[in-house]
Every structure is written in C-alpha cells, then in structure tokens.
C-alpha cells in the first residue's frame, strides 16, 4: 500500500509527520480523514477556522508554512493500527527539507512516527530537531490537548 504525497511549498517551516494513512484517510484520499481523528478539529479550534474541504486544508497549511507528510511511503498493513505496519519503505524526507524548504523542525504525530522518523534521520545523518506529539488518532485514549496547544503556540512564533 502507498501513502500520500506531501503538502508543502518552498516556504514551509514546520513539518508534521504522521506514520501512515488510516483506512478512512486512504478512502477519502487525504491526511487525517477519519472524522474521529482530532487533527483537523484541533486546527479548526486553535486557529478559529472551519476547514472542511481538502483544498481548504491544503491552503491553510501552505499559508501557515506547515508541511504534512507521513514517514512511511509504502508498507503492508491490515487495518489502521501502527502496530500492523510491515515491510516499511521510508519516504525520501530530504525532498522537503532544506535547501528545498525552510523547515527547521519536525513534529511527529504519535509514537510510531517519532520512532521511525528518528531512525530515518539517524540513518541519513540529518540534523533537524524532532519532537514528539501525542497521536491525534481516535485509538489514543491518553491524548493530552495541552501538548498540542503548546505546539501551536511554538509554530505561531516560527511563522
């Protein structure tokens, strides 16, 4: 199974990396497509937005210098759980890192994304700070809103 293309432009400064699209996201063909996922709800709430369409979401990200992608390019997966990822192939992260963009930090949406991203960066000897954020997946019953609010405050300063 193959994931999505990244959303970014040359002015992107912050990269949010997930692991791999869920079954529902693959069906709607865009990031965080499950209505139970908190990602777009958090953005709508924090930035006082109403982003409903894929185009509106892409424009918001580009206008706020935020890039999104998943660290897994392709894999075998049954269902949506990260624990089911097998035969993982990484994306070519360098494609959206400097000098192609202004990305200065990476925020990982969930533990699996963080684990895979830090492994990838170490393998490729890429020196960009990586931070963990609790997964916005509905499967994460221990979600902490405060950590995402802190993230939003930080990225507002970067912009």
Sine and cosine of phi, psi and omega as CSV:
sin_phi,cos_phi,sin_psi,cos_psi,sin_omega,cos_omega
0.00,0.00,0.60,-0.80,-0.06,-1.00
-0.90,-0.43,0.64,-0.76,0.01,-1.00
-0.99,0.13,-0.26,-0.97,-0.07,-1.00
-1.00,-0.06,0.30,-0.96,0.17,-0.99
-0.96,0.28,0.42,-0.91,0.02,-1.00
-0.95,0.30,0.38,-0.92,0.17,-0.99
-0.95,-0.32,0.89,-0.45,-0.03,-1.00
-0.18,-0.98,0.22,-0.98,0.26,-0.97
-0.58,-0.81,-0.03,-1.00,-0.11,-0.99
-0.91,0.42,-0.29,0.96,0.00,-1.00
-1.00,-0.06,-0.01,1.00,-0.01,-1.00
-0.86,0.50,0.71,-0.70,-0.03,-1.00
-0.90,-0.43,-0.45,0.89,-0.04,-1.00
-0.83,-0.55,0.70,-0.71,0.04,-1.00
-0.92,-0.40,0.81,-0.59,0.14,-0.99
-0.97,-0.24,0.85,-0.52,-0.04,-1.00
-0.92,-0.39,0.81,-0.58,0.17,-0.99
-1.00,-0.09,-0.16,-0.99,0.03,-1.00
-1.00,-0.08,-0.92,0.39,-0.01,-1.00
-0.38,-0.93,0.56,-0.83,-0.06,-1.00
-0.88,0.47,0.61,-0.79,0.07,-1.00
-0.94,0.33,0.18,-0.98,0.06,-1.00
-0.82,0.57,-0.72,0.69,-0.03,-1.00
-0.92,0.39,-0.67,0.75,0.05,-1.00
-0.88,0.48,-0.65,0.76,0.04,-1.00
-0.90,0.44,-0.57,0.82,0.00,-1.00
-0.93,0.36,-0.67,0.74,0.00,-1.00
-1.00,0.05,-0.12,0.99,0.08,-1.00
0.90,0.44,0.63,0.78,0.11,-0.99
-0.34,-0.94,0.37,-0.93,-0.06,-1.00
-0.85,0.53,0.66,-0.75,0.11,-0.99
0.81,0.59,0.74,0.68,-0.07,-1.00
-0.98,0.20,-0.27,0.96,0.04,-1.00
-0.95,0.32,0.84,-0.53,-0.03,-1.00
-0.88,0.48,-0.33,0.94,0.05,-1.00
-0.99,0.11,-0.23,0.97,0.06,-1.00
-0.95,0.32,0.66,-0.75,-0.10,-0.99
-0.99,0.11,-0.16,0.99,-0.15,-0.99
-0.80,0.59,-0.87,0.50,-0.06,-1.00
-0.94,0.33,-0.49,0.87,0.07,-1.00
-0.89,0.46,-0.69,0.73,0.01,-1.00
-0.89,0.45,-0.70,0.71,0.02,-1.00
-0.90,0.44,-0.73,0.68,0.03,-1.00
-0.84,0.54,-0.70,0.72,-0.04,-1.00
-0.93,0.36,-0.78,0.62,-0.10,-1.00
-0.92,0.39,-0.66,0.75,-0.07,-1.00
-0.99,-0.10,0.13,0.99,0.02,-1.00
0.80,0.59,0.80,0.59,-0.05,-1.00
-0.89,-0.45,0.26,-0.96,0.21,-0.98
-0.75,-0.67,1.00,0.04,-0.04,-1.00
-0.98,-0.19,0.94,-0.34,-0.04,-1.00
-0.95,-0.32,-0.67,0.74,-0.09,-1.00
-1.00,-0.03,0.34,-0.94,0.06,-1.00
-0.87,0.50,-0.66,0.75,0.00,-1.00
-0.88,0.47,-0.68,0.73,0.03,-1.00
-0.88,0.47,-0.65,0.76,0.00,-1.00
-0.92,0.40,-0.70,0.71,0.04,-1.00
-0.87,0.48,-0.71,0.70,0.00,-1.00
-0.89,0.46,-0.66,0.75,0.04,-1.00
-0.86,0.52,-0.76,0.64,-0.03,-1.00
-0.86,0.52,-0.75,0.66,-0.02,-1.00
-0.89,0.46,-0.70,0.71,-0.01,-1.00
-0.90,0.43,-0.43,0.90,0.00,-1.00
-0.98,-0.22,0.22,0.98,0.07,-1.00
0.84,0.54,0.59,0.81,0.02,-1.00
-0.94,-0.33,0.76,-0.65,0.11,-0.99
-0.96,-0.27,0.55,-0.83,0.14,-0.99
-0.75,-0.67,0.55,-0.84,0.02,-1.00
-0.27,-0.96,0.08,-1.00,0.13,-0.99
-0.88,-0.47,0.60,-0.80,-0.04,-1.00
-0.95,0.33,-0.40,0.92,0.01,-1.00
-1.00,-0.08,0.87,-0.49,0.04,-1.00
-0.97,0.22,-0.74,0.67,0.01,-1.00
-0.50,-0.86,0.38,-0.92,-0.02,-1.00
-0.18,-0.98,0.10,-0.99,0.24,-0.97
-0.98,-0.20,0.73,-0.68,0.00,-1.00
-0.48,-0.87,0.67,-0.75,0.10,-0.99
-0.94,-0.33,0.93,-0.38,-0.04,-1.00
1.00,0.09,-0.58,-0.82,-0.11,-0.99
-0.84,-0.54,-0.23,0.97,-0.11,-0.99
-0.93,0.36,0.71,-0.70,0.04,-1.00
-0.85,0.53,-0.51,0.86,0.00,-1.00
-0.91,0.41,-0.25,0.97,0.01,-1.00
-1.00,-0.05,0.00,1.00,0.00,-1.00
-0.93,0.38,0.80,-0.60,0.03,-1.00
-0.68,-0.73,0.41,-0.91,0.02,-1.00
0.78,0.62,0.81,0.59,-0.09,-1.00
-0.96,0.28,0.72,-0.69,0.19,-0.98
-0.88,-0.47,0.80,-0.60,-0.01,-1.00
-0.97,0.25,0.44,-0.90,0.18,-0.98
-0.95,0.30,0.23,-0.97,0.11,-0.99
-1.00,-0.04,1.00,0.09,-0.10,-1.00
-0.85,0.53,-0.53,0.85,-0.01,-1.00
-0.83,0.55,-0.43,0.90,-0.02,-1.00
-0.83,0.56,-0.53,0.85,-0.04,-1.00
-0.88,-0.47,0.31,0.95,0.07,-1.00
-0.98,-0.22,0.22,-0.98,0.06,-1.00
-0.83,0.56,0.61,-0.79,0.21,0.98
-1.00,0.03,0.06,1.00,-0.03,-1.00
-0.97,0.24,-0.36,0.93,0.03,-1.00
-0.61,-0.79,-0.08,-1.00,0.07,-1.00
-0.95,-0.31,0.34,0.94,-0.07,-1.00
-0.86,0.51,0.82,-0.57,-0.04,-1.00
-0.90,-0.44,-0.14,0.99,0.03,-1.00
-0.35,-0.94,0.44,-0.90,-0.01,-1.00
-0.85,-0.52,0.75,-0.66,0.08,-1.00
-0.91,-0.42,0.81,-0.59,-0.05,-1.00
-0.99,-0.16,0.81,-0.59,0.02,-1.00
-1.00,0.06,1.00,0.04,0.05,-1.00
0.95,-0.32,0.30,-0.96,-0.08,-1.00
-0.91,0.41,-0.69,0.73,-0.05,-1.00
-0.91,0.41,-0.67,0.74,0.06,-1.00
-0.86,0.51,-0.71,0.71,-0.01,-1.00
-0.89,0.46,-0.73,0.69,0.00,-1.00
-0.86,0.50,-0.75,0.66,-0.03,-1.00
-0.94,0.35,-0.62,0.78,-0.02,-1.00
-0.92,0.40,-0.71,0.70,0.00,-1.00
-0.90,0.43,-0.60,0.80,0.06,-1.00
-0.89,0.45,-0.74,0.68,-0.02,-1.00
-0.87,0.49,-0.75,0.66,-0.03,-1.00
-0.88,0.47,-0.60,0.80,0.04,-1.00
-0.92,0.40,-0.70,0.72,0.02,-1.00
-0.86,0.50,-0.62,0.78,-0.06,-1.00
-1.00,-0.07,-0.02,1.00,-0.02,-1.00
0.81,0.59,0.77,0.64,0.04,-1.00
-0.98,-0.20,0.77,-0.64,-0.09,-1.00
-0.95,-0.31,0.97,0.26,0.10,-1.00
-0.82,-0.57,0.72,-0.70,-0.01,-1.00
-0.89,0.45,0.67,-0.74,-0.02,-1.00
-0.85,-0.53,0.71,-0.70,-0.03,-1.00
-0.80,-0.60,0.54,-0.84,0.02,-1.00
-1.00,-0.06,0.69,-0.73,0.18,-0.98
-0.82,-0.57,0.58,-0.81,0.04,-1.00
-0.89,0.46,0.64,-0.77,-0.03,-1.00
-0.85,0.52,0.66,-0.75,0.06,-1.00
-1.00,0.04,0.04,1.00,-0.01,-1.00
-0.88,0.47,0.57,-0.82,0.08,-1.00
-0.89,0.45,-0.31,0.95,0.04,-1.00
-0.96,0.29,-0.28,0.96,-0.01,-1.00
-1.00,0.06,0.99,-0.13,-0.03,-1.00
-0.98,0.18,-0.20,0.98,0.00,-1.00
-0.97,-0.23,0.45,0.89,-0.05,-1.00
-0.85,0.53,0.69,-0.73,0.04,-1.00
-0.86,-0.50,0.94,-0.33,-0.02,-1.00
-0.86,0.51,-0.58,0.81,-0.07,-1.00
-0.84,0.54,-0.62,0.78,-0.03,-1.00
-0.92,0.39,-0.60,0.80,0.06,-1.00
-0.95,0.31,-0.59,0.80,0.05,-1.00
-0.89,0.46,-0.65,0.76,0.06,-1.00
-0.89,0.45,-0.65,0.76,0.05,-1.00
-0.86,0.51,-0.74,0.68,-0.01,-1.00
-0.88,0.48,-0.64,0.77,0.04,-1.00
-0.89,0.46,-0.66,0.75,0.00,-1.00
-0.91,0.42,-0.69,0.72,-0.05,-1.00
-0.95,0.31,-0.44,0.90,0.09,-1.00
-0.90,0.44,-0.57,0.82,0.02,-1.00
-0.95,0.32,-0.53,0.85,-0.01,-1.00
-0.94,0.33,-0.57,0.82,-0.08,-1.00
-0.92,0.39,0.00,0.00,0.00,0.00
